[in-house]
């Protein structure tokens, strides 16, 4: 891929991040709602520290998956048909557009994940002895969800029955990311058993990247 491709991708990413900076949707809407969702569980099950610490990591990633994909899809769908037509007329490579949107969404989702992780530790009293894996898990999760949301949003905007297909596409592909993230953090294996879950997450991210690249141009042509 030449330098022009990367310039286009970076331009798309900067545009989306600038939009987020002005709108503040994640900071003022998604993060507070995510924190409230994490708070509801202790209110429902009671202040049993043993139970909360056991379910804390799982609840963190459930909230990240639910709100993360919705945020990414929402960010993809903020463009109006005239704006999408203008992008096509400007000659923006559809693959560069996919890469730029995915990169911007991944940055936003990574911020969301970090804040939610801090909230989960405070609310659930999670043992953070194995959380150094988060250095790898959180970026992988953010990239995977960003790819999934960008692809799903493009389908929803391009196909008449797209909105109905989004849950069918998102749910099965988000499950490996959810399992990989929770199992990697919760099951500390000195023999390197965690690597198998990280490999699973990496495979999902790679597959989604390939799907996004292969479908970028056909989906743009159907808008």
N, CA and C atoms as a LAMMPS dump frame, in Angstrom:
ITEM: TIMESTEP
0
ITEM: NUMBER OF ATOMS
669
ITEM: BOX BOUNDS ff ff ff
-5.0000000000000000e+02 5.0000000000000000e+02
-5.0000000000000000e+02 5.0000000000000000e+02
-5.0000000000000000e+02 5.0000000000000000e+02
ITEM: ATOMS id mol type element x y z
1 1 1 N 0.843 -1.197 0
2 1 2 C 0 0 0
3 1 3 C 0.881 1.251 0
4 2 1 N 0.591 2.214 -0.888
5 2 2 C 1.436 3.385 -1.03
6 2 3 C 1.125 4.422 0.037
7 3 1 N 1.947 5.498 0.017
8 3 2 C 1.785 6.541 1.022
9 3 3 C 0.443 7.256 0.894
10 4 1 N -0.097 7.336 -0.346
11 4 2 C -1.398 7.969 -0.534
12 4 3 C -2.494 7.257 0.221
13 5 1 N -2.429 5.928 0.253
14 5 2 C -3.412 5.147 0.988
15 5 3 C -3.387 5.521 2.462
16 6 1 N -2.18 5.568 3.038
17 6 2 C -2.07 5.853 4.461
18 6 3 C -2.44 7.294 4.778
19 7 1 N -2.166 8.215 3.866
20 7 2 C -2.595 9.597 4.074
21 7 3 C -4.118 9.694 4.112
22 8 1 N -4.774 8.95 3.213
23 8 2 C -6.234 8.949 3.212
24 8 3 C -6.775 8.334 4.506
25 9 1 N -6.185 7.224 4.917
26 9 2 C -6.639 6.559 6.144
27 9 3 C -6.455 7.472 7.354
28 10 1 N -5.31 8.145 7.428
29 10 2 C -5.06 9.046 8.553
30 10 3 C -6.006 10.244 8.52
31 11 1 N -6.318 10.723 7.314
32 11 2 C -7.241 11.848 7.197
33 11 3 C -8.637 11.452 7.698
34 12 1 N -9.09 10.26 7.335
35 12 2 C -10.39 9.775 7.8
36 12 3 C -10.385 9.612 9.319
37 13 1 N -9.295 9.047 9.852
38 13 2 C -9.2 8.844 11.293
39 13 3 C -9.207 10.176 12.038
40 14 1 N -8.436 11.154 11.531
41 14 2 C -8.41 12.472 12.177
42 14 3 C -9.787 13.132 12.133
43 15 1 N -10.477 12.978 11.001
44 15 2 C -11.808 13.559 10.884
45 15 3 C -12.76 12.964 11.917
46 16 1 N -12.737 11.628 12.054
47 16 2 C -13.646 10.983 13.002
48 16 3 C -13.304 11.336 14.451
49 17 1 N -12.009 11.42 14.753
50 17 2 C -11.614 11.783 16.116
51 17 3 C -11.983 13.233 16.423
52 18 1 N -11.875 14.089 15.422
53 18 2 C -12.271 15.485 15.613
54 18 3 C -13.775 15.573 15.849
55 19 1 N -14.537 14.776 15.113
56 19 2 C -15.986 14.745 15.342
57 19 3 C -16.299 14.313 16.766
58 20 1 N -15.601 13.288 17.228
59 20 2 C -15.835 12.801 18.583
60 20 3 C -15.445 13.853 19.608
61 21 1 N -14.374 14.574 19.351
62 21 2 C -13.94 15.612 20.29
63 21 3 C -14.999 16.7 20.423
64 22 1 N -15.609 17.064 19.314
65 22 2 C -16.647 18.106 19.348
66 22 3 C -17.959 17.566 19.929
67 23 1 N -18.328 16.34 19.56
68 23 2 C -19.611 15.79 20.019
69 23 3 C -19.535 15.325 21.467
70 24 1 N -18.404 14.712 21.846
71 24 2 C -18.245 14.227 23.214
72 24 3 C -19.196 13.11 23.573
73 25 1 N -19.633 12.332 22.574
74 25 2 C -20.637 11.298 22.828
75 25 3 C -20.131 10.235 23.794
76 26 1 N -18.889 9.793 23.601
77 26 2 C -18.344 8.744 24.465
78 26 3 C -18.117 9.27 25.874
79 27 1 N -17.557 10.477 25.98
80 27 2 C -17.23 11.037 27.299
81 27 3 C -18.479 11.359 28.105
82 28 1 N -19.473 11.962 27.456
83 28 2 C -20.63 12.46 28.19
84 28 3 C -21.833 11.526 28.194
85 29 1 N -21.835 10.51 27.311
86 29 2 C -22.99 9.608 27.24
87 29 3 C -22.578 8.156 27.503
88 30 1 N -21.668 7.623 26.676
89 30 2 C -21.362 6.202 26.752
90 30 3 C -20.663 5.824 28.055
91 31 1 N -19.652 6.591 28.449
92 31 2 C -18.938 6.263 29.69
93 31 3 C -19.851 6.331 30.914
94 32 1 N -20.661 7.381 31.098
95 32 2 C -21.575 7.372 32.25
96 32 3 C -22.559 6.209 32.235
97 33 1 N -23.119 5.883 31.055
98 33 2 C -24.057 4.761 30.994
99 33 3 C -23.346 3.439 31.272
100 34 1 N -22.112 3.294 30.781
101 34 2 C -21.35 2.086 31.069
102 34 3 C -21.079 1.943 32.555
103 35 1 N -20.724 3.05 33.211
104 35 2 C -20.477 3.017 34.649
105 35 3 C -21.747 2.661 35.42
106 36 1 N -22.883 3.202 34.977
107 36 2 C -24.159 2.875 35.623
108 36 3 C -24.482 1.395 35.454
109 37 1 N -24.204 0.851 34.254
110 37 2 C -24.456 -0.574 34.022
111 37 3 C -23.622 -1.43 34.968
112 38 1 N -22.369 -1.039 35.193
113 38 2 C -21.53 -1.786 36.133
114 38 3 C -22.026 -1.627 37.568
115 39 1 N -22.578 -0.469 37.885
116 39 2 C -23.079 -0.214 39.237
117 39 3 C -24.348 -1 39.529
118 40 1 N -25.157 -1.28 38.509
119 40 2 C -26.427 -1.96 38.727
120 40 3 C -26.24 -3.38 39.257
121 41 1 N -25.158 -4.042 38.855
122 41 2 C -24.95 -5.432 39.283
123 41 3 C -24.745 -5.521 40.799
124 42 1 N -23.849 -4.734 41.41
125 42 2 C -23.746 -4.792 42.878
126 42 3 C -25.057 -4.451 43.58
127 43 1 N -25.844 -3.535 42.992
128 43 2 C -27.133 -3.206 43.6
129 43 3 C -28.092 -4.387 43.526
130 44 1 N -27.98 -5.193 42.452
131 44 2 C -28.89 -6.318 42.269
132 44 3 C -28.505 -7.528 43.119
133 45 1 N -27.198 -7.842 43.182
134 45 2 C -26.766 -9.064 43.88
135 45 3 C -26.411 -8.802 45.332
136 46 1 N -26.315 -7.516 45.718
137 46 2 C -25.937 -7.202 47.083
138 46 3 C -24.428 -7.038 47.215
139 47 1 N -24.024 -6.517 48.351
140 47 2 C -22.606 -6.243 48.574
141 47 3 C -21.941 -7.497 49.13
142 48 1 N -21.823 -8.503 48.295
143 48 2 C -21.087 -9.72 48.636
144 48 3 C -19.766 -9.674 47.879
145 49 1 N -18.69 -9.336 48.601
146 49 2 C -17.424 -9.052 47.942
147 49 3 C -16.883 -10.248 47.188
148 50 1 N -17.081 -11.463 47.722
149 50 2 C -16.58 -12.66 47.038
150 50 3 C -17.265 -12.845 45.692
151 51 1 N -18.589 -12.681 45.684
152 51 2 C -19.342 -12.815 44.427
153 51 3 C -18.941 -11.732 43.446
154 52 1 N -18.862 -10.505 43.923
155 52 2 C -18.528 -9.395 43.038
156 52 3 C -17.144 -9.55 42.42
157 53 1 N -16.19 -9.987 43.216
158 53 2 C -14.828 -10.136 42.685
159 53 3 C -14.751 -11.254 41.655
160 54 1 N -15.618 -12.285 41.807
161 54 2 C -15.603 -13.392 40.845
162 54 3 C -16.221 -12.995 39.515
163 55 1 N -17.249 -12.178 39.555
164 55 2 C -17.952 -11.835 38.314
165 55 3 C -17.473 -10.514 37.709
166 56 1 N -16.589 -9.831 38.426
167 56 2 C -16.199 -8.488 38.007
168 56 3 C -15.593 -8.417 36.621
169 57 1 N -14.629 -9.293 36.344
170 57 2 C -13.975 -9.246 35.039
171 57 3 C -14.951 -9.562 33.917
172 58 1 N -15.791 -10.57 34.132
173 58 2 C -16.786 -10.916 33.119
174 58 3 C -17.753 -9.779 32.856
175 59 1 N -18.228 -9.128 33.931
176 59 2 C -19.157 -8.012 33.758
177 59 3 C -18.487 -6.847 33.04
178 60 1 N -17.216 -6.618 33.338
179 60 2 C -16.485 -5.541 32.658
180 60 3 C -16.511 -5.744 31.152
181 61 1 N -16.188 -6.943 30.7
182 61 2 C -16.097 -7.165 29.267
183 61 3 C -17.464 -7.303 28.603
184 62 1 N -18.479 -7.734 29.354
185 62 2 C -19.839 -7.718 28.801
186 62 3 C -20.258 -6.285 28.5
187 63 1 N -20.013 -5.38 29.448
188 63 2 C -20.35 -3.966 29.24
189 63 3 C -19.526 -3.389 28.097
190 64 1 N -18.244 -3.731 28.048
191 64 2 C -17.38 -3.241 26.965
192 64 3 C -17.905 -3.718 25.616
193 65 1 N -18.296 -4.995 25.526
194 65 2 C -18.796 -5.529 24.252
195 65 3 C -20.095 -4.825 23.839
196 66 1 N -21.045 -4.729 24.766
197 66 2 C -22.348 -4.164 24.422
198 66 3 C -22.235 -2.702 24.015
199 67 1 N -21.618 -1.911 24.867
200 67 2 C -21.523 -0.482 24.583
201 67 3 C -20.493 -0.2 23.5
202 68 1 N -19.437 -1.019 23.43
203 68 2 C -18.394 -0.793 22.442
204 68 3 C -18.883 -0.96 21.022
205 69 1 N -19.59 -2.051 20.754
206 69 2 C -20.094 -2.275 19.398
207 69 3 C -21.132 -1.223 19.027
208 70 1 N -22.02 -0.902 19.962
209 70 2 C -23.043 0.113 19.676
210 70 3 C -22.392 1.461 19.363
211 71 1 N -21.352 1.804 20.118
212 71 2 C -20.648 3.065 19.874
213 71 3 C -20.003 3.071 18.501
214 72 1 N -19.366 1.959 18.155
215 72 2 C -18.678 1.893 16.864
216 72 3 C -19.667 1.959 15.707
217 73 1 N -20.784 1.256 15.822
218 73 2 C -21.812 1.297 14.767
219 73 3 C -22.399 2.695 14.669
220 74 1 N -22.655 3.304 15.801
221 74 2 C -23.215 4.66 15.808
222 74 3 C -22.259 5.637 15.122
223 75 1 N -20.982 5.489 15.369
224 75 2 C -20.001 6.394 14.761
225 75 3 C -19.959 6.209 13.25
226 76 1 N -20.182 4.991 12.775
227 76 2 C -20.168 4.732 11.336
228 76 3 C -21.4 5.321 10.67
229 77 1 N -22.521 5.321 11.379
230 77 2 C -23.798 5.733 10.778
231 77 3 C -24.094 7.22 10.89
232 78 1 N -23.153 8.021 11.434
233 78 2 C -23.43 9.445 11.569
234 78 3 C -23.323 10.177 10.236
235 79 1 N -22.735 9.537 9.235
236 79 2 C -22.621 10.18 7.931
237 79 3 C -23.948 10.097 7.187
238 80 1 N -24.344 11.206 6.594
239 80 2 C -25.56 11.248 5.793
240 80 3 C -25.25 10.736 4.385
241 81 1 N -26.274 10.311 3.626
242 81 2 C -26.031 9.873 2.247
243 81 3 C -25.267 10.897 1.403
244 82 1 N -25.582 12.213 1.491
245 82 2 C -24.785 13.173 0.719
246 82 3 C -23.309 13.19 1.116
247 83 1 N -23.032 13.012 2.416
248 83 2 C -21.64 12.973 2.858
249 83 3 C -20.93 11.741 2.318
250 84 1 N -21.636 10.61 2.302
251 84 2 C -21.031 9.399 1.749
252 84 3 C -20.789 9.546 0.25
253 85 1 N -21.721 10.201 -0.444
254 85 2 C -21.531 10.454 -1.874
255 85 3 C -20.325 11.354 -2.118
256 86 1 N -20.164 12.351 -1.259
257 86 2 C -19.032 13.271 -1.402
258 86 3 C -17.709 12.547 -1.213
259 87 1 N -17.668 11.624 -0.25
260 87 2 C -16.446 10.845 -0.016
261 87 3 C -16.111 10.007 -1.239
262 88 1 N -17.143 9.395 -1.843
263 88 2 C -16.915 8.589 -3.043
264 88 3 C -16.423 9.46 -4.195
265 89 1 N -17.005 10.662 -4.358
266 89 2 C -16.6 11.553 -5.442
267 89 3 C -15.185 12.086 -5.25
268 90 1 N -14.735 12.191 -4.009
269 90 2 C -13.38 12.657 -3.74
270 90 3 C -12.328 11.599 -4.065
271 91 1 N -12.779 10.395 -4.346
272 91 2 C -11.841 9.336 -4.708
273 91 3 C -11.147 8.684 -3.53
274 92 1 N -11.753 8.773 -2.347
275 92 2 C -11.182 8.114 -1.179
276 92 3 C -11.256 6.607 -1.354
277 93 1 N -10.136 5.937 -1.208
278 93 2 C -10.095 4.486 -1.311
279 93 3 C -11.006 3.889 -0.232
280 94 1 N -11.976 3.042 -0.613
281 94 2 C -12.864 2.448 0.393
282 94 3 C -12.116 1.681 1.481
283 95 1 N -11.003 1.044 1.094
284 95 2 C -10.218 0.319 2.105
285 95 3 C -9.557 1.304 3.059
286 96 1 N -9.067 2.429 2.537
287 96 2 C -8.483 3.455 3.4
288 96 3 C -9.54 4.035 4.334
289 97 1 N -10.761 4.204 3.822
290 97 2 C -11.854 4.695 4.665
291 97 3 C -12.143 3.703 5.782
292 98 1 N -12.181 2.408 5.438
293 98 2 C -12.403 1.381 6.461
294 98 3 C -11.292 1.414 7.505
295 99 1 N -10.041 1.505 7.053
296 99 2 C -8.912 1.526 7.982
297 99 3 C -8.959 2.752 8.875
298 100 1 N -9.282 3.918 8.295
299 100 2 C -9.337 5.137 9.085
300 100 3 C -10.452 5.121 10.114
301 101 1 N -11.635 4.678 9.692
302 101 2 C -12.756 4.599 10.632
303 101 3 C -12.469 3.601 11.749
304 102 1 N -11.866 2.48 11.384
305 102 2 C -11.546 1.47 12.391
306 102 3 C -10.523 1.999 13.383
307 103 1 N -9.5 2.699 12.892
308 103 2 C -8.468 3.245 13.776
309 103 3 C -9.066 4.259 14.748
310 104 1 N -9.918 5.152 14.238
311 104 2 C -10.532 6.158 15.102
312 104 3 C -11.42 5.496 16.155
313 105 1 N -12.227 4.536 15.734
314 105 2 C -13.103 3.843 16.683
315 105 3 C -12.298 3.083 17.724
316 106 1 N -11.172 2.481 17.305
317 106 2 C -10.334 1.726 18.242
318 106 3 C -9.762 2.64 19.32
319 107 1 N -9.352 3.85 18.938
320 107 2 C -8.823 4.8 19.914
321 107 3 C -9.91 5.185 20.924
322 108 1 N -11.09 5.493 20.412
323 108 2 C -12.198 5.879 21.289
324 108 3 C -12.587 4.729 22.22
325 109 1 N -12.653 3.523 21.668
326 109 2 C -13.037 2.362 22.472
327 109 3 C -11.972 2.029 23.51
328 110 1 N -10.704 2.252 23.184
329 110 2 C -9.644 1.985 24.152
330 110 3 C -9.778 2.911 25.357
331 111 1 N -10.105 4.174 25.115
332 111 2 C -10.355 5.104 26.214
333 111 3 C -11.53 4.625 27.062
334 112 1 N -12.596 4.202 26.39
335 112 2 C -13.771 3.681 27.1
336 112 3 C -13.401 2.47 27.949
337 113 1 N -12.618 1.547 27.391
338 113 2 C -12.225 0.343 28.125
339 113 3 C -11.406 0.675 29.369
340 114 1 N -10.46 1.592 29.235
341 114 2 C -9.605 1.944 30.371
342 114 3 C -10.436 2.526 31.51
343 115 1 N -11.368 3.42 31.174
344 115 2 C -12.219 4.023 32.211
345 115 3 C -13.106 2.957 32.846
346 116 1 N -13.702 2.08 32.037
347 116 2 C -14.561 1.024 32.578
348 116 3 C -13.767 0.054 33.458
349 117 1 N -12.524 -0.225 33.09
350 117 2 C -11.691 -1.103 33.914
351 117 3 C -11.45 -0.476 35.28
352 118 1 N -11.178 0.828 35.32
353 118 2 C -10.977 1.513 36.601
354 118 3 C -12.249 1.478 37.444
355 119 1 N -13.394 1.68 36.804
356 119 2 C -14.674 1.642 37.523
357 119 3 C -14.938 0.236 38.064
358 120 1 N -14.646 -0.784 37.254
359 120 2 C -14.879 -2.17 37.685
360 120 3 C -14.006 -2.534 38.873
361 121 1 N -12.756 -2.118 38.87
362 121 2 C -11.865 -2.398 40.001
363 121 3 C -12.392 -1.737 41.269
364 122 1 N -12.872 -0.5 41.137
365 122 2 C -13.389 0.221 42.306
366 122 3 C -14.679 -0.398 42.843
367 123 1 N -15.56 -0.855 41.952
368 123 2 C -16.864 -1.363 42.379
369 123 3 C -16.819 -2.816 42.831
370 124 1 N -15.985 -3.625 42.171
371 124 2 C -16.031 -5.062 42.39
372 124 3 C -14.871 -5.59 43.234
373 125 1 N -13.901 -4.766 43.519
374 125 2 C -12.763 -5.234 44.3
375 125 3 C -12.029 -6.361 43.611
376 126 1 N -11.834 -6.233 42.31
377 126 2 C -11.215 -7.295 41.511
378 126 3 C -9.739 -7.437 41.86
379 127 1 N -9.29 -8.688 41.918
380 127 2 C -7.87 -8.96 42.096
381 127 3 C -7.152 -8.605 40.797
382 128 1 N -6.253 -7.634 40.871
383 128 2 C -5.596 -7.155 39.65
384 128 3 C -4.22 -7.771 39.44
385 129 1 N -3.95 -8.888 40.126
386 129 2 C -2.626 -9.5 39.993
387 129 3 C -2.342 -9.961 38.569
388 130 1 N -3.384 -10.366 37.837
389 130 2 C -3.169 -10.819 36.461
390 130 3 C -3.529 -9.787 35.421
391 131 1 N -3.746 -8.564 35.866
392 131 2 C -4.242 -7.554 34.93
393 131 3 C -3.156 -6.94 34.058
394 132 1 N -1.899 -7.352 34.232
395 132 2 C -0.891 -6.854 33.293
396 132 3 C -1.182 -7.377 31.896
397 133 1 N -1.997 -8.463 31.803
398 133 2 C -2.425 -8.954 30.488
399 133 3 C -3.288 -7.919 29.773
400 134 1 N -3.858 -6.986 30.536
401 134 2 C -4.711 -5.968 29.929
402 134 3 C -3.953 -5.117 28.912
403 135 1 N -2.634 -5.029 29.06
404 135 2 C -1.827 -4.257 28.116
405 135 3 C -2.01 -4.795 26.7
406 136 1 N -2.253 -6.103 26.594
407 136 2 C -2.465 -6.731 25.292
408 136 3 C -3.952 -6.897 25.004
409 137 1 N -4.706 -7.291 26.032
410 137 2 C -6.116 -7.622 25.845
411 137 3 C -6.942 -6.403 25.434
412 138 1 N -6.744 -5.277 26.098
413 138 2 C -7.575 -4.103 25.806
414 138 3 C -7.39 -3.591 24.377
415 139 1 N -6.151 -3.437 23.875
416 139 2 C -6.02 -3.025 22.472
417 139 3 C -6.607 -4.025 21.49
418 140 1 N -6.405 -5.33 21.73
419 140 2 C -6.985 -6.337 20.837
420 140 3 C -8.508 -6.242 20.828
421 141 1 N -9.096 -6.094 22.01
422 141 2 C -10.545 -5.976 22.102
423 141 3 C -11.037 -4.726 21.389
424 142 1 N -10.342 -3.611 21.602
425 142 2 C -10.75 -2.353 20.975
426 142 3 C -10.683 -2.449 19.454
427 143 1 N -9.611 -3.029 18.938
428 143 2 C -9.466 -3.157 17.479
429 143 3 C -10.532 -4.089 16.912
430 144 1 N -10.754 -5.225 17.585
431 144 2 C -11.762 -6.174 17.11
432 144 3 C -13.155 -5.577 17.097
433 145 1 N -13.519 -4.88 18.178
434 145 2 C -14.844 -4.258 18.231
435 145 3 C -14.973 -3.13 17.22
436 146 1 N -13.883 -2.39 17.015
437 146 2 C -13.908 -1.309 16.022
438 146 3 C -14.122 -1.868 14.62
439 147 1 N -13.419 -2.941 14.3
440 147 2 C -13.602 -3.586 12.996
441 147 3 C -15.022 -4.094 12.846
442 148 1 N -15.5 -4.763 13.88
443 148 2 C -16.843 -5.341 13.842
444 148 3 C -17.897 -4.249 13.698
445 149 1 N -17.746 -3.168 14.439
446 149 2 C -18.702 -2.084 14.352
447 149 3 C -18.666 -1.37 13.016
448 150 1 N -17.461 -1.182 12.462
449 150 2 C -17.332 -0.503 11.171
450 150 3 C -17.956 -1.333 10.057
451 151 1 N -17.686 -2.632 10.057
452 151 2 C -18.273 -3.514 9.041
453 151 3 C -19.792 -3.553 9.191
454 152 1 N -20.271 -3.712 10.415
455 152 2 C -21.716 -3.793 10.653
456 152 3 C -22.416 -2.5 10.267
457 153 1 N -21.784 -1.369 10.603
458 153 2 C -22.373 -0.089 10.234
459 153 3 C -22.441 0.095 8.732
460 154 1 N -21.4 -0.347 8.02
461 154 2 C -21.403 -0.244 6.564
462 154 3 C -22.492 -1.121 5.961
463 155 1 N -22.689 -2.305 6.51
464 155 2 C -23.752 -3.187 6.028
465 155 3 C -25.12 -2.556 6.279
466 156 1 N -25.293 -2.004 7.472
467 156 2 C -26.575 -1.374 7.809
468 156 3 C -26.89 -0.206 6.884
469 157 1 N -25.84 0.506 6.433
470 157 2 C -26.051 1.661 5.559
471 157 3 C -26.19 1.277 4.095
472 158 1 N -25.756 0.06 3.739
473 158 2 C -25.689 -0.317 2.326
474 158 3 C -26.763 -1.293 1.89
475 159 1 N -27.279 -2.08 2.808
476 159 2 C -28.239 -3.127 2.475
477 159 3 C -29.583 -2.772 3.072
478 160 1 N -30.651 -3.002 2.32
479 160 2 C -31.988 -2.629 2.787
480 160 3 C -32.337 -3.312 4.1
481 161 1 N -31.95 -4.581 4.213
482 161 2 C -32.232 -5.316 5.45
483 161 3 C -31.043 -5.276 6.401
484 162 1 N -30.112 -4.317 6.176
485 162 2 C -28.891 -4.251 6.961
486 162 3 C -29.108 -4.166 8.457
487 163 1 N -29.972 -3.234 8.951
488 163 2 C -30.162 -3.139 10.397
489 163 3 C -30.603 -4.449 11.046
490 164 1 N -31.395 -5.241 10.339
491 164 2 C -31.844 -6.523 10.891
492 164 3 C -30.714 -7.537 10.93
493 165 1 N -29.721 -7.381 10.037
494 165 2 C -28.607 -8.328 9.976
495 165 3 C -27.526 -8.031 11.005
496 166 1 N -27.496 -6.805 11.509
497 166 2 C -26.413 -6.403 12.403
498 166 3 C -26.307 -7.304 13.641
499 167 1 N -27.416 -7.575 14.386
500 167 2 C -27.27 -8.461 15.551
501 167 3 C -26.763 -9.854 15.179
502 168 1 N -27.206 -10.383 14.022
503 168 2 C -26.762 -11.709 13.601
504 168 3 C -25.281 -11.729 13.277
505 169 1 N -24.754 -10.605 12.832
506 169 2 C -23.337 -10.518 12.514
507 169 3 C -22.503 -10.241 13.757
508 170 1 N -22.991 -9.341 14.606
509 170 2 C -22.207 -8.895 15.751
510 170 3 C -22.075 -9.974 16.82
511 171 1 N -23.192 -10.613 17.169
512 171 2 C -23.201 -11.529 18.312
513 171 3 C -22.201 -12.672 18.191
514 172 1 N -22.222 -13.482 17.112
515 172 2 C -21.279 -14.609 17.069
516 172 3 C -19.823 -14.194 16.993
517 173 1 N -19.527 -13.051 16.364
518 173 2 C -18.143 -12.622 16.234
519 173 3 C -17.63 -11.926 17.488
520 174 1 N -18.542 -11.387 18.299
521 174 2 C -18.123 -10.759 19.55
522 174 3 C -17.848 -11.787 20.635
523 175 1 N -18.47 -12.96 20.544
524 175 2 C -18.297 -13.99 21.578
525 175 3 C -16.839 -14.426 21.731
526 176 1 N -16.098 -14.722 20.648
527 176 2 C -14.681 -15.091 20.836
528 176 3 C -13.863 -13.992 21.494
529 177 1 N -14.154 -12.729 21.185
530 177 2 C -13.449 -11.63 21.834
531 177 3 C -13.775 -11.585 23.326
532 178 1 N -15.055 -11.797 23.657
533 178 2 C -15.469 -11.794 25.062
534 178 3 C -14.801 -12.934 25.829
535 179 1 N -14.847 -14.13 25.268
536 179 2 C -14.229 -15.287 25.93
537 179 3 C -12.725 -15.115 26.054
538 180 1 N -12.095 -14.679 24.959
539 180 2 C -10.647 -14.515 24.979
540 180 3 C -10.203 -13.501 26.011
541 181 1 N -10.922 -12.382 26.099
542 181 2 C -10.544 -11.335 27.05
543 181 3 C -10.705 -11.803 28.493
544 182 1 N -11.861 -12.379 28.813
545 182 2 C -12.113 -12.792 30.2
546 182 3 C -11.199 -13.945 30.621
547 183 1 N -11.023 -14.931 29.761
548 183 2 C -10.2 -16.085 30.114
549 183 3 C -8.73 -15.715 30.247
550 184 1 N -8.263 -14.804 29.426
551 184 2 C -6.864 -14.396 29.515
552 184 3 C -6.58 -13.709 30.841
553 185 1 N -7.487 -12.846 31.269
554 185 2 C -7.26 -12.08 32.49
555 185 3 C -7.522 -12.916 33.737
556 186 1 N -8.548 -13.761 33.702
557 186 2 C -8.948 -14.496 34.904
558 186 3 C -8.079 -15.712 35.178
559 187 1 N -7.627 -16.407 34.136
560 187 2 C -6.887 -17.652 34.321
561 187 3 C -5.398 -17.416 34.119
562 188 1 N -4.714 -17.189 35.227
563 188 2 C -3.283 -16.934 35.171
564 188 3 C -2.548 -18.273 35.081
565 189 1 N -1.923 -18.527 33.944
566 189 2 C -1.247 -19.792 33.701
567 189 3 C 0.243 -19.533 33.495
568 190 1 N 1.09 -19.928 34.455
569 190 2 C 2.524 -19.683 34.31
570 190 3 C 3.146 -20.431 33.135
571 191 1 N 2.444 -21.462 32.637
572 191 2 C 2.981 -22.221 31.502
573 191 3 C 2.594 -21.615 30.158
574 192 1 N 1.938 -20.494 30.195
575 192 2 C 1.612 -19.81 28.939
576 192 3 C 0.293 -20.209 28.327
577 193 1 N -0.623 -20.822 29.129
578 193 2 C -1.916 -21.205 28.593
579 193 3 C -2.752 -20.019 28.143
580 194 1 N -2.466 -18.841 28.705
581 194 2 C -3.193 -17.637 28.307
582 194 3 C -2.97 -17.303 26.845
583 195 1 N -1.826 -17.735 26.309
584 195 2 C -1.494 -17.379 24.936
585 195 3 C -2.514 -17.937 23.949
586 196 1 N -3.096 -19.094 24.262
587 196 2 C -4.065 -19.677 23.338
588 196 3 C -5.286 -18.772 23.19
589 197 1 N -5.702 -18.117 24.29
590 197 2 C -6.828 -17.192 24.21
591 197 3 C -6.447 -15.916 23.466
592 198 1 N -5.209 -15.471 23.666
593 198 2 C -4.745 -14.3 22.923
594 198 3 C -4.662 -14.594 21.429
595 199 1 N -4.246 -15.803 21.1
596 199 2 C -4.193 -16.205 19.686
597 199 3 C -5.597 -16.208 19.091
598 200 1 N -6.574 -16.708 19.865
599 200 2 C -7.964 -16.69 19.394
600 200 3 C -8.415 -15.264 19.098
601 201 1 N -8.117 -14.342 20.002
602 201 2 C -8.501 -12.955 19.787
603 201 3 C -7.794 -12.373 18.559
604 202 1 N -6.508 -12.688 18.419
605 202 2 C -5.745 -12.176 17.284
606 202 3 C -6.302 -12.71 15.965
607 203 1 N -6.733 -13.97 15.965
608 203 2 C -7.31 -14.558 14.749
609 203 3 C -8.607 -13.844 14.386
610 204 1 N -9.447 -13.58 15.391
611 204 2 C -10.701 -12.868 15.134
612 204 3 C -10.419 -11.486 14.557
613 205 1 N -9.45 -10.777 15.142
614 205 2 C -9.084 -9.441 14.649
615 205 3 C -8.601 -9.526 13.208
616 206 1 N -7.766 -10.532 12.904
617 206 2 C -7.238 -10.693 11.544
618 206 3 C -8.349 -11.023 10.556
619 207 1 N -9.246 -11.925 10.936
620 207 2 C -10.354 -12.298 10.054
621 207 3 C -11.247 -11.094 9.769
622 208 1 N -11.544 -10.327 10.813
623 208 2 C -12.38 -9.139 10.619
624 208 3 C -11.693 -8.115 9.721
625 209 1 N -10.374 -7.991 9.857
626 209 2 C -9.635 -7.071 8.995
627 209 3 C -9.726 -7.509 7.535
628 210 1 N -9.572 -8.806 7.295
629 210 2 C -9.664 -9.327 5.932
630 210 3 C -11.067 -9.111 5.365
631 211 1 N -12.08 -9.403 6.176
632 211 2 C -13.463 -9.197 5.737
633 211 3 C -13.712 -7.725 5.43
634 212 1 N -13.214 -6.852 6.29
635 212 2 C -13.403 -5.428 6.069
636 212 3 C -12.755 -4.943 4.79
637 213 1 N -11.555 -5.417 4.515
638 213 2 C -10.841 -5.031 3.289
639 213 3 C -11.565 -5.553 2.055
640 214 1 N -12.019 -6.809 2.101
641 214 2 C -12.656 -7.42 0.931
642 214 3 C -14.042 -6.848 0.644
643 215 1 N -14.723 -6.382 1.682
644 215 2 C -16.098 -5.894 1.488
645 215 3 C -16.196 -4.379 1.393
646 216 1 N -15.096 -3.664 1.624
647 216 2 C -15.157 -2.197 1.654
648 216 3 C -15.67 -1.623 0.342
649 217 1 N -15.098 -2.045 -0.768
650 217 2 C -15.498 -1.485 -2.059
651 217 3 C -16.913 -1.92 -2.457
652 218 1 N -17.265 -3.221 -2.37
653 218 2 C -18.647 -3.614 -2.72
654 218 3 C -19.696 -2.908 -1.877
655 219 1 N -19.437 -2.72 -0.586
656 219 2 C -20.407 -2.043 0.259
657 219 3 C -20.533 -0.573 -0.094
658 220 1 N -19.433 0.068 -0.471
659 220 2 C -19.504 1.462 -0.876
660 220 3 C -20.333 1.624 -2.153
661 221 1 N -20.175 0.678 -3.068
662 221 2 C -20.9 0.763 -4.354
663 221 3 C -22.39 0.57 -4.182
664 222 1 N -22.83 -0.068 -3.087
665 222 2 C -24.257 -0.321 -2.891
666 222 3 C -24.941 0.766 -2.078
667 223 1 N -24.185 1.758 -1.615
668 223 2 C -24.805 2.816 -0.811
669 223 3 C -25.705 3.696 -1.65
